[in-house]
């Protein structure tokens, strides 16, 4: 059986991913603010207003992405890395006969200590299927039968 990474290692990898996303979004916000200032200096008229509006829409979108990334970070920071679970809950590592899942936020597949882990949200379709399942429970997902071998 493959050695599954610790919960702390998975949470840390997820935090690195989210913090990298936050840095990228902050850079995009800074770039958009700079563009807004430059646009203010350079133009007047309808084209000017259209450009400013497009930049403002970008800023609003980046702010929404930043808020979402910060919420993801808060979810990760609240996960107790030393606890194990009897059933699938937020913060559970779920090992099936084919895949390892980490129920927390929506990232997708990441590699931690050489092992592929699917980081999924409780609101995702697979997160909904796994909710409250226990060891040895079976479930169907994507027309495939899976068995839960371990929950941590």
ABEGO torsion letter per residue (X at the ends): XBBBBBAAAAAAAAAAAAAAAAAAAAAAAAAAAAAAAAAAAABBEAAAAAAAAAAAAAAAAAAAAAAAAAAAAAAAAABBAABBBABBBBGBBBBBAABBBBBBBBAEBBBBGGBBBBBBBAABAAAAAABGBBBGBBBBBGGBBBBBABBX
